[in-house]
Amino acid sequence: MKTRMSSLDIACMASVLQRQAIGYRISNIYDINPRTYLLKLAKPDSKIFVVIESGVRFHVTEYMREKGNVPSLFTLKLRKHVRTRRI
């Protein structure tokens, strides 16, 4: 069983993500745990979520995940720099 993503896996997933997320804006970033992040992408009429687990996987979903109460310092820095940016 595969446990890490290769550069080919990342290239394939990036092309899938590109088709689904073009035109969306990053409305918020959440940390689910220290290695997993949730990006909330929104358009005026729809929203999607991107789950990123460092080195293991990333995928698009329509469902909000359980998140922590207090964001980490890294998450706060990400929010500061990429919130409201368009993909």
MARTORBA-661286 format. One record per atom (N, C-alpha, C): atom name; x, y, z. Coordinates in steps of 0.001 Angstrom, whole numbers, padded with zeros to 6 digits, m for minus. Example, Ala and Ser with C-alpha at 12.3 -4.5 7.8 and 13.67 -1.06 7.14 Angstrom:
2
R  at       px       py       pz
R   N   013190  m005690   007800
R  CA   012300  m004500   007800
R   C   013200  m003300   007800
R   N   012850  m002250   007080
R  CA   013670  m001060   007140
R   C   012900   000030   007870
//
This chain:
87
R  at       px       py       pz
R   N   000835  m001180   000000
R  CA   000000   000000   000000
R   C   000881   001245   000000
R   N   000465   002219  m000747
R  CA   001224   003460  m000895
R   C   000949   004399   000280
R   N   002002   004993   000828
R  CA   001815   005885   001977
R   C   002208   007326   001685
R   N   002960   007583   000617
R  CA   003406   008930   000274
R   C   003041   009225  m001177
R   N   002913   010516  m001492
R  CA   002607   010924  m002857
R   C   003907   011173  m003612
R   N   003949   010711  m004858
R  CA   005106   010987  m005715
R   C   004839   012266  m006503
R   N   005837   012734  m007235
R  CA   005655   013950  m008032
R   C   004626   013718  m009141
R   N   004519   012512  m009659
R  CA   003509   012196  m010665
R   C   002107   012266  m010076
R   N   001935   011756  m008863
R  CA   000646   011850  m008168
R   C   000238   013302  m007971
R   N   001181   014127  m007556
R  CA   000899   015537  m007317
R   C   000539   016246  m008613
R   N   001240   015938  m009706
R  CA   000929   016557  m010994
R   C  m000477   016187  m011463
R   N  m000865   014938  m011312
R  CA  m002212   014499  m011702
R   C  m003279   015169  m010847
R   N  m003066   015204  m009547
R  CA  m004045   015832  m008657
R   C  m004121   017339  m008878
R   N  m003004   017970  m009211
R  CA  m003007   019411  m009470
R   C  m003829   019727  m010715
R   N  m003762   018873  m011730
R  CA  m004570   019121  m012932
R   C  m006059   018940  m012638
R   N  m006407   017982  m011809
R  CA  m007800   017795  m011402
R   C  m008271   018990  m010587
R   N  m007456   019415  m009645
R  CA  m007787   020567  m008807
R   C  m007915   021834  m009643
R   N  m007064   021970  m010646
R  CA  m007108   023148  m011501
R   C  m008445   023235  m012240
R   N  m008938   022118  m012738
R  CA  m010228   022122  m013453
R   C  m011388   022461  m012527
R   N  m011318   022046  m011266
R  CA  m012426   022236  m010344
R   C  m012398   023567  m009615
R   N  m011211   024153  m009395
R  CA  m011113   025299  m008492
R   C  m010804   026631  m009171
R   N  m010626   026657  m010477
R  CA  m010326   027912  m011161
R   C  m011486   028884  m010967
R   N  m011170   030119  m010596
R  CA  m012179   031145  m010398
R   C  m012670   031277  m008970
R   N  m012312   030350  m008108
R  CA  m012703   030432  m006699
R   C  m011718   031328  m005944
R   N  m012157   031855  m004828
R  CA  m011301   032616  m003926
R   C  m011154   031837  m002619
R   N  m009981   031949  m002006
R  CA  m009758   031306  m000713
R   C  m010444   032162   000341
R   N  m011491   031631   000942
R  CA  m012212   032423   001932
R   C  m011712   032173   003352
R   N  m011158   030976   003615
R  CA  m010578   030730   004933
R   C  m009740   029460   004908
R   N  m008877   029330   005910
R  CA  m008017   028154   006066
R   C  m008168   027666   007502
R   N  m008363   026363   007653
R  CA  m008524   025756   008975
R   C  m007496   024645   009132
R   N  m007071   024382   010367
R  CA  m006230   023218   010614
R   C  m007059   022166   011340
R   N  m007088   020995   010757
R  CA  m007824   019872   011337
R   C  m006953   019205   012390
R   N  m005687   019015   012054
R  CA  m004670   018555   012996
R   C  m003342   019148   012531
R   N  m002226   018902   013221
R  CA  m000971   019574   012843
R   C  m000474   019291   011422
R   N  m000952   018251   010772
R  CA  m000492   017939   009415
R   C  m001596   018020   008354
R   N  m002810   018359   008744
R  CA  m003940   018384   007817
R   C  m004615   019749   007858
R   N  m004818   020306   006668
R  CA  m005412   021635   006552
R   C  m006625   021578   005637
R   N  m007553   022464   005880
R  CA  m008779   022560   005101
R   C  m008868   023971   004526
R   N  m008919   024080   003200
R  CA  m009065   025369   002539
R   C  m010505   025507   002092
R   N  m011137   026586   002469
R  CA  m012506   026858   002054
R   C  m012437   027801   000857
R   N  m012911   027322  m000296
R  CA  m012906   028102  m001521
R   C  m014337   028496  m001844
R   N  m014528   029749  m002264
R  CA  m015897   030216  m002492
R   C  m015993   031072  m003739
R   N  m017119   030943  m004399
R  CA  m017581   031834  m005460
R   C  m018863   032454  m004922
R   N  m019394   033464  m005576
R  CA  m020651   034034  m005067
R   C  m021801   033025  m004973
R   N  m021804   032001  m005815
R  CA  m022932   031066  m005835
R   C  m022605   029658  m005329
R   N  m021331   029376  m005011
R  CA  m020993   028026  m004547
R   C  m019727   028053  m003703
R   N  m019490   026939  m003011
R  CA  m018261   026800  m002238
R   C  m017816   025344  m002257
R   N  m016511   025139  m002169
R  CA  m015923   023804  m002085
R   C  m014825   023849  m001030
R   N  m014416   022689  m000583
R  CA  m013355   022572   000402
R   C  m012250   021704  m000171
R   N  m011001   022064   000105
R  CA  m009844   021268  m000300
R   C  m009157   020799   000972
R   N  m009049   019497   001129
R  CA  m008372   018898   002279
R   C  m006950   018572   001847
R   N  m005975   019083   002599
R  CA  m004565   018840   002296
R   C  m003926   018182   003510
R   N  m003445   016960   003313
R  CA  m002695   016265   004358
R   C  m001253   016202   003896
R   N  m000365   016821   004622
R  CA   001024   017020   004219
R   C   001704   015713   003800
R   N   002093   015651   002519
R  CA   002829   014510   001987
R   C   002023   013274   001688
R   N   000738   013250   002048
R  CA  m000045   012030   001914
R   C  m001138   012151   000852
R   N  m001936   013226   000919
R  CA  m003070   013338  m000001
R   C  m003594   014760  m000020
R   N  m004343   015076  m001070
R  CA  m005195   016251  m001086
R   C  m006325   015984  m002045
R   N  m007509   016484  m001700
R  CA  m008673   016257  m002550
R   C  m009724   017330  m002303
R   N  m010639   017421  m003263
R  CA  m011735   018388  m003189
R   C  m012949   017685  m002610
R   N  m013661   018380  m001733
R  CA  m014879   017833  m001145
R   C  m015902   018952  m000986
R   N  m017124   018592  m000769
R  CA  m018176   019578  m000529
R   C  m018587   019616   000938
R   N  m017955   018790   001762
R  CA  m018343   018670   003154
R   C  m017318   019304   004083
R   N  m017794   020051   005042
R  CA  m016939   020672   006056
R   C  m016497   019605   007045
R   N  m015249   019624   007421
R  CA  m014713   018669   008387
R   C  m014680   019283   009776
R   N  m014522   018438   010762
R  CA  m014353   018896   012148
R   C  m013020   019629   012248
R   N  m013019   020797   012867
R  CA  m011791   021576   012976
R   C  m011537   021949   014426
R   N  m010295   022345   014716
R  CA  m009931   022731   016070
R   C  m010514   024079   016452
R   N  m010566   024347   017744
R  CA  m011108   025616   018229
R   C  m010154   026782   018006
R   N  m008866   026563   018247
R  CA  m007877   027626   018127
R   C  m006909   027280   016995
R   N  m006757   028154   015997
R  CA  m005837   027854   014898
R   C  m004375   027962   015335
R   N  m003519   027203   014663
R  CA  m002091   027254   014963
R   C  m001491   028549   014406
R   N  m000271   028852   014802
R  CA   000402   030051   014305
R   C   000633   029975   012796
R   N   000942   028776   012306
R  CA   001131   028591   010864
R   C  m000164   028884   010113
R   N  m001277   028424   010625
R  CA  m002573   028679   010002
R   C  m002892   030168   010006
R   N  m002584   030857   011087
R  CA  m002815   032293   011154
R   C  m001968   033037   010119
R   N  m000719   032610   009928
R  CA   000139   033214   008904
R   C  m000422   032964   007505
R   N  m000871   031729   007254
R  CA  m001478   031425   005952
R   C  m002702   032298   005701
R   N  m003543   032428   006706
R  CA  m004738   033262   006563
R   C  m004365   034699   006218
R   N  m003352   035198   006876
R  CA  m002926   036582   006658
R   C  m002487   036805   005207
R   N  m001782   035851   004629
R  CA  m001195   036044   003316
R   C  m002042   035572   002136
R   N  m002895   034579   002328
R  CA  m003623   034051   001167
R   C  m005141   034209   001219
R   N  m005675   034691   002317
R  CA  m007132   034876   002391
R   C  m007575   035911   001350
R   N  m008677   035627   000707
R  CA  m009307   036418  m000366
R   C  m008528   036398  m001683
R   N  m007494   035587  m001793
R  CA  m006764   035472  m003063
R   C  m007528   034554  m004006
R   N  m007460   034870  m005273
R  CA  m008155   034071  m006279
R   C  m007239   032978  m006813
R   N  m007815   031827  m007057
R  CA  m007045   030706  m007624
R   C  m007125   030781  m009132
//
